[in-house]
Amino acid sequence: MAHSVKIGNVVIGGKNPLALIAGPCVIEGRKQCLQMAGRLKALAEREKIPLIFKASYDKANRTSHHSFRGPGLVKGLEILREVKERCGLPVLTDVHNENEVPLAAAVADILQCPAFLCRQTDLILALGNSGRPVNIKKGQFLAPWDMRNIIAKLESTGNRKILITERGTTFGYNNLVADMRSLLIMREFGYPVIFDATHSAQLPGGAGHESGGDWRMAVALARAATAAGCEGIFVETHLAPQQALSDKAAMIPFARLQALWRTLKKIDAEAE
C-alpha cells in the first residue's frame, strides 16, 4: 500500500478516501478562476470530497504559437494565492523550469512536473529541493516502470512527498491509450498514484492547430481507474468547455462533475 502524502488539508494515499484534483486547464482570468474555485469548493463541501484545486499560470506546451497560454507566472500566482485565501483550498500548478520553482513553491501547496518535462533532471531536482509535495506526470513516451528513475531523482533530494500521475501513453499518431496496468505497476513504487482522466482522453494535435479529445471518454476512464485502485482522480473542468481557451474538447463539463463523483465514490468503496 502506498504511504500517504499530505497536501494542505487533504491526505492522499494509505487508507484515505479517493481524492479529487480538479480545475480549469489554464487560468483564463481572475474572475473565471475564482468562480471555478468557488463552484468546486461548494461541490466538495456538499459531497465531502478531499479536493485540490488545479490551474496553470502558463501552458508552455501548446500545439500552436497562437494558442492562449495564460496570464504568466507573476499574475497567475497572484490569482492562485487569492484562490487559497478566499476558498481555503490547497492549490496545484505546473512548473516548467527550475527558475520558476521558488516563486511557485511560495504559493502552491503542490508543484506539478508536466509529462513532457518529466525527464528534465535539473527541474526534477529543483522540485524535490523545494520541500513541497511534487506530482510527477508520467510522460506519454514512458513505460510505467521507467518512472522508477524519476522517483529516484526526487528521492535523492530527501523529498518523499511524491505523487505519480498516469495520463495516457502515445498510441500511433494524434492518439493516446490508457493502460490500467500502469496504475498497479506504479503503486508498487510506494507512492500514491493519480489518474489524469482528462488528458488520457486527449488527442494531441488531433484538431490540427490544437489538441482534440472526447470528455465522455474521460468520464469512462475515470470510472475504470477508480476500480483499478488509484488514490486520486485528476480532471480538468470548465463551466462552458466549448468556450474554454485550452483543451476544450477533453474537459469535463462542471455540470457533470457531481454525478461523476458520486459514481466514483461508490466504485472506490467497492474497490476496497
C-alpha positions in Angstrom: 0.0 0.0 0.0 1.3 3.5 -0.9 2.2 5.7 2.0 0.1 8.9 2.4 1.0 12.4 1.3 -0.5 15.5 3.0 -1.3 18.4 0.7 -2.8 21.3 2.7 -5.8 19.8 4.4 -6.0 16.8 2.0 -4.3 13.5 2.6 -3.8 11.2 -0.4 -2.9 7.5 -0.1 -2.8 5.0 2.7 -6.4 4.2 3.7 -7.7 7.6 3.0 -10.6 8.1 0.6 -10.3 8.8 -3.1 -9.1 12.4 -3.7 -10.0 14.8 -6.5 -7.6 17.2 -8.2 -9.8 19.4 -10.4 -9.9 22.8 -12.0 -9.6 24.5 -15.4 -6.8 23.7 -17.8 -5.4 27.2 -17.6 -6.2 30.4 -15.7 -8.3 32.4 -18.2 -8.6 35.3 -15.9 -9.1 36.2 -12.2 -12.9 36.2 -12.3 -13.0 32.8 -14.2 -10.5 31.2 -11.8 -12.2 32.4 -8.6 -15.6 31.4 -9.9 -14.5 27.9 -10.8 -12.7 27.5 -7.5 -15.9 28.7 -5.6 -18.0 26.2 -7.5 -15.6 23.4 -6.8 -15.4 24.3 -3.1 -19.2 24.2 -2.8 -19.3 20.8 -4.5 -16.5 19.5 -2.2 -18.4 20.6 0.9 -21.7 19.2 -0.3 -20.2 15.8 -1.4 -17.4 15.6 1.3 -14.7 15.5 -1.4 -11.0 15.7 -0.5 -10.3 18.4 -3.1 -7.2 20.0 -4.5 -7.7 22.9 -6.9 -5.6 22.9 -10.0 -4.9 25.6 -12.7 -1.9 26.6 -14.8 -0.5 30.1 -14.9 1.3 29.2 -18.2 0.6 26.4 -20.7 4.0 26.3 -22.3 3.3 23.2 -24.3 0.7 24.3 -26.9 0.2 22.9 -30.4 0.3 26.4 -32.0 2.2 29.6 -31.0 -1.2 31.4 -31.5 -2.7 29.4 -28.6 -3.6 31.1 -25.4 -1.0 30.3 -22.7 -2.4 32.0 -19.6 -1.6 35.1 -17.5 2.0 34.2 -16.9 4.0 33.4 -13.7 3.6 36.5 -11.6 -0.1 37.3 -12.4 -1.1 33.7 -12.3 0.5 33.1 -8.9 -1.3 36.2 -7.6 -4.6 34.7 -8.7 -3.8 31.3 -7.2 -2.9 32.9 -3.9 -6.3 34.6 -3.9 -7.9 31.3 -4.5 -6.2 29.9 -1.4 -7.1 32.8 0.7 -10.7 33.1 -0.4 -11.6 29.4 -0.8 -9.3 27.7 1.6 -8.4 25.0 -1.0 -4.9 23.6 -1.5 -3.6 24.5 -4.9 -1.6 22.7 -7.6 0.1 24.3 -10.6 2.5 23.3 -13.3 6.2 24.4 -13.2 8.2 24.4 -16.4 11.7 25.2 -15.4 13.9 25.4 -12.3 13.8 29.2 -12.1 10.1 29.1 -11.5 10.2 26.7 -8.6 10.9 29.1 -5.7 8.1 31.5 -6.7 5.6 28.7 -7.4 6.6 27.0 -4.1 5.8 30.2 -2.2 2.2 29.9 -3.3 1.2 26.4 -4.4 0.7 23.5 -2.0 1.9 21.0 -4.5 4.1 21.5 -7.6 3.5 19.6 -10.8 6.0 18.5 -13.4 4.3 18.3 -16.8 4.5 15.0 -18.6 6.8 16.2 -21.4 9.3 17.5 -18.9 9.4 14.5 -16.5 13.0 13.6 -17.6 14.4 17.1 -17.1 16.8 16.3 -14.3 17.5 19.9 -13.2 13.8 20.6 -13.0 13.1 17.4 -11.0 15.8 18.1 -8.6 14.7 21.7 -8.1 11.1 20.5 -7.4 12.4 18.0 -4.9 14.6 20.6 -3.2 11.6 22.9 -2.9 10.3 20.9 0.0 6.8 21.0 -1.4 4.9 17.9 -2.4 5.5 17.0 -6.0 3.2 15.5 -8.6 5.1 13.9 -11.5 3.1 13.2 -14.6 4.3 10.1 -16.4 5.5 11.1 -19.9 3.4 9.9 -22.8 6.6 8.3 -24.1 7.4 6.3 -21.0 6.6 2.8 -19.7 5.3 2.8 -16.1 8.5 1.1 -14.8 10.6 3.9 -16.3 9.2 6.1 -13.5 11.5 4.4 -11.0 14.4 6.5 -12.3 12.5 9.8 -12.0 11.3 8.9 -8.5 14.9 8.1 -7.6 15.9 11.6 -8.7 13.3 13.1 -6.4 14.2 10.9 -3.5 17.9 11.9 -3.9 16.8 15.4 -2.6 15.3 13.8 0.5 11.8 14.6 -0.6 9.3 11.7 -0.1 6.1 13.8 -0.7 5.5 12.4 -4.1 2.5 11.6 -6.3 2.7 9.8 -9.6 0.2 10.5 -12.3 -0.8 8.4 -15.3 -2.0 10.5 -18.2 -2.1 8.1 -21.2 0.6 6.7 -23.5 1.2 7.6 -27.1 -0.6 5.2 -29.4 0.2 6.0 -33.0 -0.3 9.5 -34.4 -2.5 12.0 -32.5 -3.8 9.4 -30.1 -3.3 8.1 -26.6 -4.2 4.8 -24.9 -4.8 4.4 -21.1 -3.3 1.2 -19.8 -4.8 0.4 -16.4 -2.0 -2.0 -15.7 0.3 1.0 -15.3 -1.6 2.1 -12.2 -0.9 -1.2 -10.5 2.7 -1.2 -11.6 3.4 2.3 -10.3 1.6 1.7 -7.0 4.4 -0.8 -6.2 6.9 2.1 -6.0 5.3 3.1 -2.7 3.7 6.4 -3.6 0.1 7.4 -4.3 -1.0 7.0 -7.9 -3.3 9.5 -9.6 -5.2 9.0 -12.8 -5.5 12.0 -15.1 -8.7 11.2 -16.9 -8.9 14.4 -18.9 -5.5 14.2 -20.6 -5.8 10.5 -21.1 -8.8 11.3 -23.3 -6.9 13.9 -25.3 -6.0 13.6 -29.0 -2.7 15.5 -29.1 -2.6 17.9 -32.0 -5.7 16.0 -33.3 -7.6 19.1 -34.3 -4.7 20.4 -36.5 -4.0 23.7 -34.8 -5.0 22.4 -31.3 -5.5 19.1 -29.5 -8.7 17.3 -29.7 -10.3 14.8 -27.4 -13.6 13.5 -26.0 -14.7 14.3 -22.5 -17.1 11.3 -22.5 -14.1 9.0 -22.7 -12.6 10.9 -19.7 -15.7 10.0 -17.7 -15.4 6.3 -18.6 -11.7 6.2 -17.9 -12.1 7.8 -14.5 -14.5 5.0 -13.6 -12.1 2.3 -14.8 -9.1 3.8 -13.0 -11.0 4.1 -9.7 -12.0 0.4 -10.0 -8.3 -0.4 -10.6 -7.5 1.2 -7.2 -5.8 4.6 -7.9 -5.6 7.0 -4.9 -6.9 10.1 -6.7 -8.6 11.3 -9.9 -7.3 14.3 -11.8 -9.9 16.1 -14.1 -10.0 19.4 -15.8 -13.4 21.0 -15.8 -15.0 24.2 -17.1 -18.4 25.9 -16.8 -18.6 26.1 -20.6 -16.0 23.8 -22.1 -16.7 24.8 -25.7 -15.7 28.4 -24.8 -12.5 27.3 -23.0 -9.2 28.7 -24.2 -7.3 25.4 -23.7 -8.1 21.7 -24.1 -11.8 22.4 -24.6 -12.6 19.0 -26.2 -11.4 16.9 -23.3 -12.5 18.9 -20.3 -15.5 17.5 -18.3 -18.4 20.0 -18.1 -18.7 21.1 -14.5 -22.4 20.3 -14.6 -21.5 16.6 -15.0 -18.9 16.5 -12.2 -21.3 15.9 -9.2 -22.8 12.8 -10.9 -19.4 11.5 -11.9 -18.0 11.9 -8.3 -20.9 10.1 -6.8 -20.3 7.2 -9.1 -16.5 7.2 -8.4 -17.2 7.3 -4.7 -19.3 4.1 -4.9 -16.7 2.4 -7.1 -14.0 3.3 -4.6 -15.9 1.9 -1.7 -16.4 -1.4 -3.6 -12.8 -1.5 -4.7 -11.6 -1.5 -1.1 
